Amino acid sequence: MNKLQLLAILVLAFVLCSVGINKKKQYKDGVFTGESRSKYNHEPYWGQATIEIKDDKIISMTFKIVDKEKNEVFGPDYEQHYKDIPTYIQQCRNEVKGIQAYSEKYLKTKDIDKVDAISGATWSYNFFRDAINITLEQARNK
């Protein structure tokens, strides 16, 4: 190996090391919370996401939908408000399953674009997607 090749290898190694060392973190460390009404401005519901980030990695995440009019978290017991309307009861159940599925999928993939809407649970998906994006924007290093 001649001196020119050796010099080229050393320069390349230096550049590659510098890029790794100086790489700016995408997110700040900490716990970030965001909320969104998504496109449902006529309803009292808000999607709320909380994400914990450490060393540019999402280490935990929670998501819930809150009825701010009733001051109540949308969950398995929420269907009590529709005890005489079977269609709404089923819709509540679908949305609760969606909330759980979206959270699990997101924690596995750490990529909102890999979380697909579930048929019958689009309402919760829209809250989920918007709240996650708002929360990540708050955590982003600018």
N, C-alpha and C positions, 0 to 999 in steps of 0.2 A: 504494500500500500504506500503510495507516495504522499508527500507532505500536503498536497492540495486536497486529496481525498480525506486525509485525516482532519484537516482544518474544516472541511465541509461537514464531516460527521460531528465534530465538536460544536460547530455553530448550530447545526440542526438539533443536537441534544440540548444545547442551552435554550434555544427558542422553545422547544417542547416543554422543558422544565419551567420556563418563565410563564408560559400560558397556563400551566396547571397551578402554579403558585399564585399568580395574579388574577385568577378567575374570580370575577365578582359573584357573590352569592345572589341567587334570584330572590330569596326571601329573607326577611329579618327573623331572628329567633324570637319566640314569644307565643302568646296566646292571643288570637285575633277572633273577633266576633263581627258578623255582618248579618244584616237582615234585608229582606225584600218582600214587597207585596206582589212581585212579578207583574203580571198584566191584570191582576184582580183588584184594581183600585176601588171597586164598588163593594168589596167584601172586607170584613174586619180581620182577615187572616194575614199573618206575616210568617214567612219562612225564616228561621234563625239557624245559622251555622256557626260553630265554634271550632277553630282549627288550631292545634298546637304544632309549632315548627321548631325544629332544632337542627342545626348544621345543614340547613337548606332541605330538610326532609320533613314531610308531614308525619308526625308520630301519633297523633290522635285527632279525632274529629267527631263531633256530635251534630245532629240536626233535628230540629223539631219545627212543627207548625203551631203557632200560637193564635188563638182567637182572642184578640185584644178587647173585644167588646165584653166577652164573658170572663176574661182573664183566666183562660183555661188552655192547656196544651191539648192539641188534637191527638188523640190516641184511641186505644181500644174501647174506652168508656164513652167516647164522644157520641157514639151512635144513640145514646139515651135521649138525645135531643130530637131524635126522629123516630121514636118508638112506634108510631102509627104509620110510618111511610117505609115499607120494605125496600123500595128502590134506593132510598137515601141510606138506609142501614147498610145495604150491600156496597154502596159507593164508599161509605166510611171505611168498611172493612178492606176494600180494594186499596184505598189510599194509605191506610196503616201498613199494609203489606208493602206498598211501594216505598214508603218512607224507610222501612227496614231494609229492603232490597237495595235501594239507592245508596244508603249509608255503607252497607257491607261491600258493595261493588266498588265504591269510591275508595274505601280504605284499602282494598286489595290492589287496585290499579293506580291510585293517586293521580288519576287523569279523568277529568270531567267528561272528556270526549269519548271515553270508553264506557260511560254509564248511559245505557239506553232506556228510554221510557217504556214502561210496562203498560200494556193495554188495560184500560180501566183505572189507571193511576196516573194520568197525565197531569192532573191538577197538582198533585204533590211533586211530580217531576219538575214542573215549571218553577215552583217555589225552591226546590232543592238546587237546581242548576243556577238560578239567579243568586241565591244566597251564598253558594260556594264561590261563585265568581266575584261577588262583592267582597267577601272575606279575604280571598287571595289577593285582590287588588290592594286591600289595606296592608297586607303583609309584604307586598312587593318592595324590594329595594329599588329606590329611584335615584 
